[in-house]
Structures are given as structure tokens and as C-alpha cells.
Amino acid sequence: MNDVFLRACRREPVEYTPVWLMRQAGRYMEDYMKIRNNHTFLEMCRNPEIAAEVTLQPVNRLGVDAAIIFADILLPLDGMGLKLEFTKGEGPCIHNPVRSQRDVDRIPILGGEEMTPYVMEAIRLVRKELEGKLPLIGFAGAPFTLASYIIEGGSSRDYHQCKKMMWGAPQVWHQLMDKVTAVTLNYLRAQVKAGAQAIQLFDSWVGALHQDDYRQYVLAYSKQIIDGLKDTGVPVIHFANNGSTLLEAVAEAGGDVIGIDWRINLDEAWSRIGFDRGIQGNLDPSVLFAPTKIMQDKVRKILDQAGNRPGHIFNLGHGINKESQVEQVIALVETVHEYSRRN
């Protein structure tokens, strides 16, 4: 098996820097769109055969070093009694957001297999198809990110409802975070049991927080999930989008590898996290729109900043944009492999 990715997660020596890309299965791929044109996004997520097929598309096309299961961070809401819909042009919409103690009390805590059996079946199908050739990554949203969606009822620019509960009704906030944490941990442990060989915890919206609030209202819950996965033996990547001001606190919450966005130099971020921890990142996804030479120069700069230290996994600082060109993505992967190859 190509285990370069898993060895890098464990900070072991590797022949070259492994690379995979957030949202590597997506609308920029023609094969993906052939399926997407006949199904809604949620239909694709909830159909194990389709989810497995879409997961494998970039593996076969891009030459990446890991697969990541095709799913969405909001799928656990299916088992929490929340009515989720993806509306055209608007993104996720939760028709019954959680705003009160009564709303929190109604949320059940189910096991991961019971909550989203289709995700676990998709994982089993992908593992079978991969035949041990590449590792498979499972994932979930971190507690703050999931709670912000649940409270706001969808995406938000300012998180007013979320922060209103956090500061104005801390007892309700903490009870909600307790439940979100328990659900997420069940969900991730079920993914590992189904066959996921690494986990990424996405804190996509944590950059909305001041460090003091992260420490007071969030850190313990992310830490509880990461600690709760230790006995599974799989590496955990803890990604904090727009989290440059929070890096030390995010590292304190845990993770074998800390994922960073593009707003900070990789070497500076790594020194703040500590070189005894792996790091993942961190090319600006928009660089895929730049001329190939400029894109390659920026890839090489990041690899130079990593300095061939053990524990670097190359990735974008966030997901691939739907307007990206497949040929440019392939060129990125090839540049990482060629430039980072050790003699």
C-alpha cells in the first residue's frame, strides 16, 4: 500500500511529501458533474454506491496519496432531529434551528451507525475498492462549527445567534456542545470501525472566535473528541480554518497533525505549533487559477518552508474551488511529488 500519507501523519521518514486536497471530489471534475446533474447533493451523500464512486474519482484521476470519504459535515444532523436541506444558491438550511433549552433537550444522542448508516456503508465500499492501495480519511465537523450551523440555521457571516447563546445563555450553550461532542465522537468512532484509517476534524468557522472565547467555550469539546479517538490508533488531523490567531490553542486541543489555511507562512505556523507535531497545508486554493509556473513556484515555496521535516502533508488551505481546472490540480500534485522527492 502507498502509506506515505499515514507515515507522514506519524512523523516517520517518507520518500516524498504526500498530498491530498480538501474537497478533492467535487464540481470541478467532469465525472462528478455527470452524477451531480441527476442527483441532489444530499442524495449523493446518502447513497453509499454513489458516495463511494465519487470518493474514488480523484484517486484515479489526480494521483493523490489518500482518499477522503465523500460526505458533508452536516450529515450527523440527520440523527439529531434537525431538518437539513441544501437550497440552490443558498447552501445548507436547517429549518428547525436550536435556540433554546427546550430545543437542546430534544436532541437525541445516537450511535454513528444508527445515525448515518449510509456513510458507514460508503466507507466499507471504498475500502473494498481501494484494496489496500491507498489510505482512506474519514471526517466530521468540529463542535463549534457544527453548533454554529445548528444555532444559526445555516451559514453565517457574523454568528450573532451563536455568540448570543454562547455569552447570554452559557448553560444552554454548554449543554448543546456536550451533545454535539457526544454525537460527533460516536460518528467518528463508527467511521473508524467501518474502515477509516485517519480522521480529519474540520473547524471551518472557528476563525470567528477570539482566542479567549475559544479557550473558554470551545477548546475542551474539541479536545474531548480527539482524546476520545486515541484508543482507535488512527491519526487525527485537526484543521482550523482562518485560525492563525488560535494556533497554540488549537494545538492544545489536540491532533497528530494540525491543518492550517494559507493566511500564514507554514514555517511560522509550524514553529508556533511545535515541530513535535505534524502540519498540513497550506496553498491558497485560488492559486489554482494562476499561471502554472506561478502556481508551481508557490508550491515549492511552501515545501521549502517545510524543509523536509518529518510530518508535513501538503494540502490546500481550504477546499478546491468549483471553477478549478483538473489539469492544473494534476500539475499541483505532480509538482509536490517531484520537488519534494528525497534522494
Residue, then its C-alpha position, 0 to 999 in steps of 0.5 A: m500500500n502507498d502509506v506515505f500519507l499515514r507515515a507522514c501523519r506519524r512523523e516517520p521518514v517518507e520518500y516524498t511529501p504526500v498530498w491530498l486536497m480538501r474537497q478533492a471530489g467535487r464540481y470541478m471534475e467532469d465525472y462528478m458533474k455527470i452524477r451531480n446533474n441527476h442527483t441532489f447533493l444530499e442524495m449523493c451523500r446518502n447513497p453509499e454506491i454513489a458516495a463511494e464512486v465519487t470518493l474514488q474519482p480523484v484517486n484515479r484521476l489526480g494521483v493523490d496519496a489518500a482518499i477522503i470519504f465523500a460526505d458533508i459535515l452536516l450529515p450527523l444532523d440527520g440523527m439529531g432531529l434537525k431538518l437539513e436541506f441544501t437550497k440552490g444558491e443558498g447552501p445548507c438550511i436547517h429549518n428547525p434551528v436550536r435556540s433554546q433549552r427546550d430545543v437542546d433537550r430534544i436532541p437525541i444522542l445516537g450511535g454513528e451507525e444508527m445515525t448515518p448508516y449510509v456513510m458507514e456503508a460508503i466507507r466499507l465500499v471504498r475500502k473494498e475498492l481501494e484494496g489496500k492501495l491507498p489510505l482512506i480519511g474519514f471526517a466530521g465537523a468540529p463542535f463549534t462549527l457544527a453548533s454554529y450551523i445548528i444555532e444559526g440555521g445555516s451559514s453565517r457571516d457574523y454568528h450573532q445567534c451563536k455568540k448570543m447563546m454562547w455569552g447570554a445563555p452559557q448553560v444552554w450553550h454548554q449543554l448543546m456542545d456536550k451533545v454535539t461532542a457526544v454525537t460527533l465522537n460516536y460518528l467518528r468512532a463508527q467511521v473508524k470501525a467501518g474502515a477509516q484509517a485517519i480522521q480529519l476534524f474540520d473547524s471551518w468557522v472557528g476563525a470567528l472566535h477570539q482566542d479567549d472565547y475559544r479557550q473558554y467555550v470551545l477548546a475542551y469539546s474539541k479536545q474531548i473528541i480527539d482524546g476520545l479517538k486515541d484508543t482507535g490508533v488512527p491519526v487525527i488531523h485537526f484543521a482550523n480554518n482562518g485560525s492563525t490567531l488560535l494556533e497554540a490553542v488549537a494545538e492544545a486541543g489536540g491532533d497528530v497533525i494540525g491543518i492550517d489555511w494559507r493566511i500564514n507562512l507554514d514555517e511560522a505556523w509550524s514553529r508556533i505549533g511545535f515541530d513535535r507535531g505534524i502540519q498540513g497545508n497550506l496553498d491558497p486554493s485560488v492559486l489554482f487559477a494562476p499561471t502554472k509556473i506561478m502556481q508551481d513556484k508557490v508550491r515549492k515555496i511552501l515545501d521549502q518552508a517545510g524543509n523536509r521535516p518529518g510530518h508535513i502533508f501538503n494540502l490546500g488551505h481550504g477546499i478546491n474551488k468549483e471553477s478549478q481546472v483538473e489539469q492544473v490540480i494534476a500539475l499541483v500534485e505532480t509538482v509536490h511529488e517531484y520537488s519534494r522527492r528525497n534522494 
